[in-house]
Structures are given as C-alpha cells and as structure tokens.
Amino acid sequence: MNSHTYEILLALGVLSPFISFWLLVFVGPKLGKPLAGWVGVILGMGVPLAMASYVLLGWWFGEDAASRAMLGEQAFRYHWANLGTVPILVGIKLDSLTIAMYFMVTFIAFWIFFFSVGYMSGHSDEVDGKSKYHRFFAYLSLFAFSMLGLVLSSNLLFLFIFWELVGLCSYLLIGFYFHERVPQYAQMKAFITNRVGDFGFIIGLMLVYFQLGTLDLDDAARIFAEQYAAGTGIFASTFTMFGWSLATIMGVGLFCGAMGKSAQFPLHVWLPDAMAGPTPVSALIHAATMVAAGVYLVARVFRLMTPEALMFVAAIGCITLTLMALIAMVQTDIKKCLAYSTLSQLGYMIFGLGCGAWIAALFHLITHAFFKAMMFLGSGQVIEGCHHEQDMRKMGGLIKKMPVTAITFLVGVLAISGFGIPGTNIGLGGFFSKDEILAVAWVRTFDWNDYSRHEAEHGEHHAASVPAIDSDDDASDNLNGNHKQMLLASDPQHGDSHAAPQHGEAHTASESPRGLKPSAHGDNAHGRAGIFSHVPPMPKWMFYLALFTAYITPFYMMRCWWMTFMGKPRDQHVHDHAHESFMMYFPLIILAVGTCFASYFLFRDLISDASTAATIAPMVLATDGHLHTAAIAAAHHWLITGVGGSFVVGFVIAILIYGRGLGIASAIKNTVGIQQIHTILDHKYYIDELYHLVWVKGCLCIAHIARFFDTWVVDMTYNTLAKLTERLAAFMGLIIDTHGVDGIYNGIAETAIGMGEAVRRPQTGRIRNYVLFAAGGATVVIVLMLLYWGVGSPEQVAMLTP
Amino acid sequence: MEHIGLTHYLIVSAVLFCCGIFTTATKRNAIGILIGVELMLNSTGINLVAFDRYMGPGRLDGQIVALFMIVLAAAETALAVGICINVYKNLSTVDVDSASQLRG
C-alpha cells in the first residue's frame, strides 16, 4: 500500500474525535440526551476504530518486514517551524508500536464510549438545571483526539503538547461532578501532581533540545548514539548531580514526566483520588490508556536512556509495584482496589522497561489495558447496579444478580493474576506479559554476568575501533547473534511445542531492517553495543520484590472479586437493587473476549517488530514470551513453577480468608502486629498525610512568611514612601505651586490688567484730545530733534542750502 | 529793516499751523475744526512755496505740489462738509463730541 495511505487514515482517525469534540461543544445541548452520546461513540471513536482496524490489517498482513521499515522511514514530516536553529518537524511516527497502541486505544475506547452511553443515562447530570450530558462526551472526544495524537507524534514537542492535552482531559473528567467537593479536590490534586512530573519532563526536553539539537524521536536517538560513540555533546559534559551524568539526568528528567502521568511512586497519590470521576473515565483514562502514556513515553525515549537512568526507572517501578499492591490488599472501595492494582501493574511495566524487558513491558501494557478496562467497567456496572454503593463490605453474592458482570470480572481477575497452565501455551494476559517481565528481571539479576561480558567484548570492540557508519553488518550480526544466543540459551529444544504466531518472531524482526536501512540501524547498533556494555546486573531485592508482588496480586484481586460477587449478601438493600443492563454488559463481554485473545493476537508480534528499530537491542531481552513452554520450564524450573503457580497460591489464600464472609478477615486484622500494619496500609503509608504536612502545610507556612514579609517589609516600605510622597506633594502644592507657579501667572495677568487700565485712560474717543496728543507728540519729537539729534544744526542747514 | 528770508516765511507758517492746531483741539463745532484743518493745510502750502523759492531756485516742484494741495484741500473740504451735513442730519447738531459713536 502507498505509504501515505496509512498516515492519512491514522490522521483522519485523530481528526474525527476533534470534530466530534467541537460538534458536541456547540450543538451538544441541542442533540439531547442519547443522541449526543451516540455522536461521541460514532464520530469520536467509531471512525478511529475503523481506521485503526484497516491500518492494522494492512500493516501486518499487507506488508512484509522490509516494507514496514521503509514506510516508517518515509513517514510524512512537515517542517513546521524553527526553534532557534532546530527545525521542528511535525509528523507521524509510523511503526508497529504506534499501530499496536493506536488499535488498542481505539478498540478499548470505543467500547468504553459505548458503555458510557448506558452508564450516563442512569446518572443525574444536571447542574443548575442544565444538562452536562453532552459535555461528558465532548471531553471524551477531546481525550480521544489527544491520546491518539500522543501515540502518533514523531516529535517530542508534539508528544508533550498532546501529553498536556490528555492531562487537561483527565482534569476535566475527574472533576466532571464539579458541584461536589471530592471531585474538585481530586482533579486539582491530579493536575498539580502531574505538573510536578512535567517539570522534570520539561527539563528532559530542554536537555534533548540543547544537547542533541533535535526534538525528533528518531534523530535524537541517532544523535545520542553518535555522541556516545564520539564522546561529544552530552557525553562531553562533566556536569553531575546526585552522582548522575548529564545524559542520565536527561533520561531521568524524561522519566519524571512518565512518573507523573503513569502515577509512579512518589507521584502516585493522584490516581486513587482520580476515582472520584465517573467510572467509564476511570476505566478509559485512569486504567487503560492515559496512565499507560507514561509507559509509552519511556518506551519511546528508551534509546535516550543511560544504564543509570534505566536503573532508576527500574527502582521506581519496583517500589511502586510493591507498595501499591500492599495497599490494594486492604482497600474496601471497589474502585480504589482496582486503582491500586492499576498502580501496581503500571509499576510492573515501568520496572520491566527499567530492566530491559521492552517488549514484555509494552505487551503487558496492552494486555493490562484490556483486562483493567473491563474490570473497571465491571465495577461501574456494579456501582451503577448497586445504587452508587462502592463499599465491597456491603456487597457480596452479586453473582446471582449480575452473572455476566461477575464472569467477565473473573476473567479479568484471572488475567491480571497471570492465570495459565505452566508448560502449555494456554493462559490469559498476565501469564505471558507479567511473567515475561519477571523472567527478564531474573536474567538481569542472576544470569547477567555471562551475558554482559559477552556483550562488552563485542560492543566495546565496535565502539573503539570502527567509525560509525560502515560497522552495520558486524554490529548487526552481533546483535542478532546475541538475540539468537538468548533465544537458544532459553529454548534449546522448544521445537514444536511453540504454537505458531510468536514463534521465531524475534529473529525476523531483528534481521529485517538490516538490509533495508543499514545506516540508521548500524548507527543504533553501534551506539547500543557501546553504551550497554557497562550495564550492571540488577540488585536482587528488586527481583524479589517483583516476585513477591506476583503472589500478592492474585490475592487482592480474588479478594476483591469474592467480596463483591460471592458469599452471602451483606446489605439487603444493595442486593435488592442490584441489576445489570445490556448497554453496559455488552462491552464487558467484548472486552472479556478481547482479554482472552489479546495475548494471542498480533500485539506481541507488532511490539516485537517495533523493538528492533525502536530500542537498543542488547538491552531488550527477547525472552520470546513463551517461558511457560516445557523446555524453558526445565531451564528455569523454580521460576516458572513459582510465578506460574502464584495465582493458585493467591487465590487459595484469598478464598480461605474471604470464603466465609468478613469474619476471618476482621479477626486477622485485629491480631496484634497485623493491626498496626493494616493501619499503615489503610492510610497508604501516610504518604498523603506526609505530602499534606510537607507540601500543603509547607506552602501555607511559606505563604504566611511571605505574607508577613509582604505586610511588614514590602507594604511598609511602600506605605512610608507613599506618606513621604504625600507630604512632599502637600508642601510642593502649598509653597511652590500656590506661591510660585500661580504667582507668576497671576502676576503676569495683573500686570496686563494694570497696563490695560493705564493705557485705557487716554482713549477718550474725543477728536480734540487726539489732536492735542498728536500735536504734543510732534512737539516733543521736534524738540528732541532740534536739541539732541542735530536736526536743524548750522552744518545741516549749510549742507542743505545750495 | 532786515531782508525778508526763508525764516520769516517759516515763522508765519509755524504760527499759522499752531493756530490751526489750537482751533482743531479746542473747537467742538465740526465746521470750526474744518477751518482749523484748513489753516494747517495752508501753513504747509506756505512752507512748500517758501522752500521752493529759497532752497530750490529755478525749479517749480514745490509750487506744483502747492497747487495740487489746494485742489486736494478743496476736495477734502467738500467731503468734510458733506460729512458735517450728514452728521447734522443724524444728530441735529455738528458738535463732534456727540458724534462719538461709529454707528449711524
């Protein structure tokens, strides 16, 4: 297919929700209650989904690897403006990751939009007698526009612009019920917390702009690798902070943006509060798509990350995934429970990226998006059905009233827990994606020495001896060699046990672009090998924490499901009210089916395809996603049985505790020792309190100091000056103005009057007087002439006389 | 008996002029003022003729100017008398003090 066909279709898919947004803004109120929603569904998301499906199929089945890479190379770039001397190129980043993300976002968002029509019909949406139903879909459309724009951006500047736009939509939608207090505070908290992260993001952007001299993702990565090889630019700087080099600070700065958006510790505080928004919003923005934008950003700037920066990323991810999973264990609000589980899973993705599991982390992003969106929608159905009751302690036994919701929710629980049968290729989402992250982490922690030594020899050889461009064949061979080595090391006899689609994908993916664009690939490979020859192994505690959390996840998810749907009804009123409606459970079924197939569908292949060009290959450990095959199970036996079986352990413990109502749980809670831990978890480690103390109170304290300073120093100075000025002015007015300036003018005026008076007197109007004056004057003149001027003197007379 | 020269003529002329001024300055009757003006004109006529005779012998400039002056004086008198008649018609008097306004 013609290269630009894909781009035009994708761009149309971005434009359509934008049109929908303006349409709803201006004519939304006239369209009325159901119609405005359907406009949002069709124009806002239906059109993009159609585009995405068409592009996805064409991209994957209509193109081979070489033409995909070529299309990506030729993607449209428009020279928009110059920032200083740096040209800003607007364009579309066309690669498999973009298309996978685009399809995932549109697919999930479409069903969430659909769900929203049902969800909002049952909600009072009037403020001051005016319906804001259309506004909800306008915001959703704006979000769709921003999110798709973010995914498509080829330029960090535009990525940042769309990044801020999704932040704005998040703000607007969290505070959709703005007439209530809690959403107001939640939206502000979300917005401000994100600004903290964006501050770091901007620092990162500045460093990219100044040090690499471009904001284009591909160019930046290329220049970064070149600068590393030559030791110039950002690598020539001797600046350090916290022991980090400038290059590391750039990576960490960019990651700060992701920390805010993906709610990583310590900026995670906004996400649980964001649950104050309508449930479809929580599902779409705060579980499936927008919070994943941070992970997407890290994946996109992965090539600009130094090993130290990645270690920081991994550490943050690791802390987040553990702490949040622990909090999720004690939550009683169904949405909060899901929110903390989202945080924990985002932590897994960030952790995965940090330890080099690029493919696995993005794969987890996509599988997670499916099942978490579904679970949130399920919780929305439950909340809606239970008369806006969110406390799981008042639910129970809802499986009889809401069978579809319960079953689909269970699918989500199984998927997030990593349900699967070790040794086979049967499993749900997390079984492949999360466990692959853990497997990569295992390699980085325990198996890394051999791997990195091998890498170092070849990598440094190239970095030292071969000048940039012609090294591609060798370097690529090394990369491929390493890929293969990894694969071979992990699956020597996997042979036929692989069910087809993923099999060998990494081979083709890494080999394909070599022939096609040798220079770019060669440069990347060159830089990659050099930079990552020094990658240290991961600390053991990170791996153990991630592994430990893999056991907690099934526990809290099963706890959540069991408390909601199983057991006996604990609140008869809620139970009587419970019901489910087609508009709302139909998307659940679709997404449940999607969850089952997401692991087998094209996503992994697409990401694997993108990884070759989009990452630094030696760092991306291609563990192939099939660790659960018998062969790998034999190689890492304890890991696989441990992680693969974790869901059983978690489920069993959850069912043992919650199987007979809340009695056992509360008994455990009240045990000495556990009680204190429970209190700490229930208060989320007092982080909110700490932030309140440090930031809010700190701000107020500074404000008070500033006010004191303002009142007593600044105001005093100005008041004194004002008083002095006033006095001076009074003095001036009295002395100088009255007596001086006025005096001069009055004096002039009086003189004129006096003169006029004097001159007026001879003007009698009598001709006799005038004649007299004239005669007198003439006499005087004549006398003067005679006496003084010598007229009539003898000489003159003599002169005149002939 | 001294020979009569220019000075004598000038003295007569000056006396005549002074009389004219005096008349003009003191009379309230318009006709009286007119007579005073005539006296002054004629004193200058004497001057012209006297200077012509003594200062520029053989030339007739001064005498011709004097003739012009006489003609002009006649015209002027005719005009002034016309004004006087009009003033009289309007104010029933020829007292110049009562004709102190330019409105008519």
Contacts between the chains, C-beta under 8 A, distances in Angstrom:
chain1	res1	chain2	res2	distance
A	765	B	100	4.7
A	766	B	96	7.5
A	766	B	97	6.0
A	766	B	100	7.0
A	767	B	33	7.2
A	767	B	96	5.4
A	768	B	24	7.2
A	768	B	25	5.0
A	768	B	26	6.7
A	768	B	27	7.6
A	768	B	28	7.3
A	768	B	96	7.4
A	769	B	25	8.0
A	771	B	21	6.7
A	771	B	24	4.8
A	771	B	25	4.7
A	772	B	25	4.6
A	775	B	21	4.7
A	775	B	25	6.7
A	800	B	55	6.8
A	801	B	55	7.1
A	802	B	55	6.8
A	802	B	56	7.4
A	802	B	57	7.5
